[in-house]
Amino acid sequence: MARRSRSMLGSLLDAPAVREAAAALLDAVAEEADGRALPADGYQRAIRDLERLRGRPLGMKMLQAGVGRGARVRLADGSWLLDFIGGIGVYAFGHSDRDLLETAVATAAVDTVFQGHLLPGVESVRLSKLLVKHAGSKLRHVWLSVSGAMANENALKMIFQKHEPADQIIVFENAFAGRTLAMAELTDKPGFREGLPLRGNVLHVPFYDPLHPDPIRFTMDALEAHLARHPGRIAAMMFELVQGEGGFNTAPPEFFRALMERCREAGLAVWVDEVQTFARTGELYAFKTFGLEELVDLATLGKVLQGSAVLFRRSYNPKPGLVSGTYAGASVGMAVGARIIERLDSEGYLGPEGRVAVLARRVERRLESLEKRMPHAVGPRSGIGAMQAFVPWGGNPEVVNAVIRKAFEEGLLVFGAGRSPMKVRMLLPVNTTDEELEQGFAILEKALGQVAEELGLPC
């Protein structure tokens, strides 16, 4: 197991009495949890209660029990599922990772659950140092917050303040930035902003199209048209190096490099949204996976981090009062996020031959094998690292959702992404085992076969 950093908190967690107490508590919780489950009627009633309180149905009718094992999670009725979506990318090491739980338990007993920006704790120092250390020489500052959307809001405010009076942002088609009012406008999905007031300050360019004869020129022409049409009005371009909600679309490094260099030449901020890609592409940061670190002005992080952050160059340091807020994040989230980074770095997960890259190759081989057996059911594949997706039967949403439902009924959690086509996506724990992959893909193949039979589709 990776050695903890020698911070105050690291020393505390390594204290024998603390580790023994944390281990004893976890053992007691596991023992109690093993014998507890809601009866079938109570489980369904709890789901209905939650749906009533939310005012809308659950996308997948399930409640987790709060315990798991690697890629497996136990539901509150005592059943088990293989989880290949991880709370939409939250679980780096799967469920109930012992080391992370010990970190969480010990941290939870220290002073306060949440930390504020007025009185930060040592956990925020440790996490911030790790983030800056791995980001390269340009991104020297970091501001912590509680969600990916909040990190994006902070980045946007920093950009607008520095580039005033410029007030427009360029994003890719099919971009996703979050659910706040401003981020909903940056998100290229009309249904996610229905009924919301729009400022009309978002411009779109096409993402990389591998079928276009000159995809770089195609997107560059759109960028140049915006620059010519709105001189002095455009503040930044936001880059998702792997489009998450957009369908796990990605592009070769030279595509992003050409656009980023042109943005910098034109005086636009280069903002990379890494809320979903953080720690999943083979390096801690996707911009390092693609070799783009010297071009990035701001980067936003979330999900695997167990909180969120925006990293930024010194020139984007905001004036006092622009970026603040009561909460910087949960102490437990900061400590666990820092521990995740330590382990990814020291346990061989990063780099072109690291465990994330090896996992990606194992998943890709299984998808290739499945495609050979079911060429109609398994179409084009996309993604990188621990982010993988494929298009079933041309990507019709009704068919894709049927595949997701069948997989769930058979004991596998996957999720959808993208539109025209819609895809089945997986955000796998980076330590997913061969046994878990074998079982998961067996369930996926069974689900595809059932959908083919029910809908009369060729396999």
Protein Blocks (a to p, Z undefined) as FASTA:
>chain_A
ZZddfbfklmmmmpmklmmmmmmmmmmmmmmmmmgccdfklmmmmmmmmmmmnopacfba
cddehiaehjbccdfkopacddfkgnnopamnlghifklmmmmmmmmmgopabdcfklcc
fklmmmmmmmmmmnojmlmcdcddfbfklmmmmmmmmmmmmmocbfbdcddehiafbjbf
klmmmpccfklmgoiacehlaccdddddfkbmblmlmmmmmmmmmmmmmghkafbdcddf
bafknnopacdfklmmmmmmmmmmnopacdddfklmgopnopablklmnopmmmpfbdcd
ehjnopacddddfkloccehjagcjblbdfklmmmmmmmmmmmmmnopgcjkbmklmmmm
mmmmmmmmmmmmmmmlmccdedehjbccddeehipaklmmmmmmmmmmnopacddedehi
adddddddfkbcfklmmmmmmmmmmmmmmmmmmnopaZZ
